[in-house]
Amino acid sequence: MQIVLRQEFPLGRFHATPWRVNPFDDPHGEWPPSPWRLARAITARWYQWVREAELEPDVSKLEQLQAALCTSSYSFYLPLGARKGSPLRQYHPTEFKWIPGEKKKAGTRSYGTSLVQDNFWCVPPEAPVWWFIEGELWTSQLVAVLDQCLARMTYFGRAETLTRIRLAGSQDIIPDANCTLLDKRVAGAVPVLSSLASATREDLERTTDNPEAVKRSVPTGAQWLYAVRPSRPATRERRRVQAHRPDCHLMQFAIGWNVAPEPRAIVRLTSRFRGAVLRELLRFKTGDPSTNWRQADHSVREAIADMAGKDANDEPLKGNRHTEFLAWCENCQPTRLLVWRGSRAFDADEQDAILLAASREVSWAAAGLDADAWKARLVPLDRDVPAPPGFDGQASDVWVSVTPYVPPRHHLRGGKERAGESLTDQIRRELEQRGHAEVAQVEVEPFGSPAWVSVHVPRREASKRAFVGDRRGQAIRLQFPSPVIGPIRLGHSSSFGLGLFRPVEP
């Protein structure tokens, strides 16, 4: 007859040490749970049952139950997510005495301490252990007694191991066993204490300090069998479930620092944060933390094209579909990092990727400098924090630079303006391309000292990095003939924080 038990560990831990094994020297821990421990636990619960039911203790019936347990064979289904936990060490009080103990020295009376190591296995609370018990001595009456004993079992192993264990029912979906007990040790097997068929009631009820057991590595009536644990699947990080916003076009982060980011380093900060977001998004889509853009499949690259700003063939997106990483400045000092996309709201994966990337510090150091010394921390701002001016839907007819404007094309040649490439000409062209009305006036204002800023150079133009370097930025004031709605960002690296404008209140 086969008996199937379903055992859960609600706290996610199974604390147990094999019989008379020094916890500091235990290399394996007890896993799977030993049949010897189960037989002893059921014996203890039998005595509790007869007390509660006010029955006359009939040890012959207990011995029949013990004989059925000891003569049965055992196999298990062990949760694949189970892992051996890091041992806990703590000092427990011992004898109450004088410390120090010498009479000639001053001291105090207190408890002594003893270092105790607690070994345990981490077991997912939602993943039960299944016991498969096969024996010839089982009867329906013994199964009914077993059920009464299991119902009273509240812990298993150490007292902190809370457990629920019961007979499997018709509603349960019972898996196949993935761990059996062997008579001989094989490669990768671990010892598990099991009962001998000849074990008696006295053997099962004997304590570890009993004179007949105190020096035995294997208690009388027990034997070591060997189990090969199922192979564990590859470890994968469990994603934290965030509260996703259904219509999220803007995500804001306060910029914290030990050393304030330089205004000229805005693009270095935003572009590195963008790279961190893309890495997280690629990990979500592929499950491989080492995958990069080049290694990803065509379909994966197409799925994250809006975040990358280029399609699967490395061509820039058209129609302003791409995500923009911007910086908001107060008194020429970056104070917020903004992630903005007007064409489509961020989906759940994109929001998670942005938040995970923000959980790590971002370097704004120039190439060749110590990146660890120049980092910024990004703190997510609550959705109740209002959007910066220009992102709030308010219209204005006057807009001024928040960050330096860098013309996309060189406007000087030999110190003289190129025909049709003046700052005004380039700004007017770009505004027309973005669908804004023609401006009535463009004013170039001083941006403090000449503002030299880093610009973004795509990887496909890596050969130009050494020649592009920093570019000179300008402060611009735009006067429209009628109020327009933002956001407005113009010029070179405008998707990475440069050329951002704010409205001027009347």
PyMOL commands that set and color helices and strands:
alter all, ss='L'
color gray80, all
select helices_A, chain A and resi 23-25+35-52+59-70+140-151+201-205+263-286+298-303+305-308+348-358+371-373+423-433+459-468+494-496
alter helices_A, ss='H'
color red, helices_A
select strands_A, chain A and resi 2-8+13-15+73-77+83-84+88-99+108-118+120-122+129-134+164-167+179-182+189-195+222-228+250-257+324-330+333-340+362-363+375-380+395-401+412-413+416-417+441-445+451-454+470-473+475-485+501-503
alter strands_A, ss='S'
color yellow, strands_A
deselect
rebuild
show_as cartoon
